[in-house]
Amino acid sequence: MLLLAFDTATDVATIALLDDDGVLGERISVARTLLEAVDALLHDAHAQPGDLDALVVGTGPGSFTSTRIGLALAQGLALALDLQVAGVSTLDALAAAREGVFPIVDARRREVFVPGPHVCAPDDLELEPGVTCIGSGAVRYRTTFEDKGALVPADDDAIHLPHARLHALLAREFGPAERLTPLYVRSPDAKVPGSA
């Protein structure tokens, strides 16, 4: 089974191509160049889009725009190639990096997304002393979490990325792309004029 997985919920887009024997290739990009990165990954593996058997996409929480880019691409590819899709939480994929870590995604507005999922201010987050915090939120609010007794790996440690290969390992339920739903957790920053 040839599986393409990607996550665009954070500032970094991660992409992985896997088959039954494991990871064939991985790329790190940004949401706006996701399609180019997917094409390069397939090319490097000597595969064509028509060779894919299924897709896995990160559903957030994270950036509204970036998450929507990933979901839209998954829906477009699934429709064009007649593929089944599975959605996996970005927080769950981060947590799968290593046992016992606590995933935190930067939510902007001086807030973070944490398991639940829910959103809160970094100062309001209660952490067990000695817990290892990972993700873009852990990096951004390192001092706050370290003051609470948490451990935060170095900023450039790859554990802070929601690796697409981990999304693929967590994927369980595949179905039509129309069933994909993003995990937004809070209302978007942009509002339609006249809406509440």
ChimeraX attribute file (.defattr): number of C-alpha atoms within 10 A of each C-alpha:
attribute: neighborCount
match mode: 1-to-1
recipient: residues
	/A:1	11
	/A:2	17
	/A:3	21
	/A:4	27
	/A:5	29
	/A:6	34
	/A:7	35
	/A:8	31
	/A:9	33
	/A:10	27
	/A:11	16
	/A:12	17
	/A:13	26
	/A:14	27
	/A:15	27
	/A:16	26
	/A:17	25
	/A:18	21
	/A:19	14
	/A:20	9
	/A:21	8
	/A:22	12
	/A:23	14
	/A:24	17
	/A:25	16
	/A:26	20
	/A:27	18
	/A:28	17
	/A:29	17
	/A:30	19
	/A:31	23
	/A:32	14
	/A:33	10
	/A:34	22
	/A:35	14
	/A:36	10
	/A:37	21
	/A:38	22
	/A:39	13
	/A:40	14
	/A:41	21
	/A:42	19
	/A:43	12
	/A:44	12
	/A:45	12
	/A:46	9
	/A:47	15
	/A:48	11
	/A:49	14
	/A:50	11
	/A:51	13
	/A:52	21
	/A:53	17
	/A:54	21
	/A:55	25
	/A:56	29
	/A:57	32
	/A:58	34
	/A:59	26
	/A:60	31
	/A:61	27
	/A:62	28
	/A:63	19
	/A:64	21
	/A:65	14
	/A:66	21
	/A:67	25
	/A:68	20
	/A:69	18
	/A:70	25
	/A:71	26
	/A:72	15
	/A:73	15
	/A:74	28
	/A:75	23
	/A:76	14
	/A:77	20
	/A:78	21
	/A:79	14
	/A:80	11
	/A:81	15
	/A:82	16
	/A:83	20
	/A:84	20
	/A:85	28
	/A:86	24
	/A:87	30
	/A:88	29
	/A:89	24
	/A:90	32
	/A:91	27
	/A:92	20
	/A:93	25
	/A:94	24
	/A:95	23
	/A:96	20
	/A:97	19
	/A:98	12
	/A:99	8
	/A:100	11
	/A:101	18
	/A:102	24
	/A:103	27
	/A:104	26
	/A:105	31
	/A:106	24
	/A:107	22
	/A:108	13
	/A:109	9
	/A:110	13
	/A:111	18
	/A:112	25
	/A:113	27
	/A:114	23
	/A:115	16
	/A:116	8
	/A:117	14
	/A:118	13
	/A:119	20
	/A:120	14
	/A:121	13
	/A:122	21
	/A:123	14
	/A:124	8
	/A:125	14
	/A:126	9
	/A:127	14
	/A:128	10
	/A:129	13
	/A:130	12
	/A:131	17
	/A:132	21
	/A:133	25
	/A:134	30
	/A:135	29
	/A:136	24
	/A:137	24
	/A:138	27
	/A:139	21
	/A:140	18
	/A:141	18
	/A:142	21
	/A:143	14
	/A:144	14
	/A:145	24
	/A:146	17
	/A:147	11
	/A:148	17
	/A:149	15
	/A:150	19
	/A:151	20
	/A:152	23
	/A:153	16
	/A:154	12
	/A:155	15
	/A:156	9
	/A:157	12
	/A:158	13
	/A:159	20
	/A:160	24
	/A:161	23
	/A:162	33
	/A:163	27
	/A:164	30
	/A:165	26
	/A:166	20
	/A:167	30
	/A:168	25
	/A:169	15
	/A:170	17
	/A:171	18
	/A:172	13
	/A:173	11
	/A:174	16
	/A:175	16
	/A:176	14
	/A:177	23
	/A:178	13
	/A:179	12
	/A:180	20
	/A:181	13
	/A:182	21
	/A:183	20
	/A:184	20
	/A:185	16
	/A:186	12
	/A:187	8
	/A:188	10
	/A:189	7
	/A:190	7
	/A:191	9
	/A:192	6
	/A:193	6
	/A:194	5
	/A:195	5
	/A:196	5
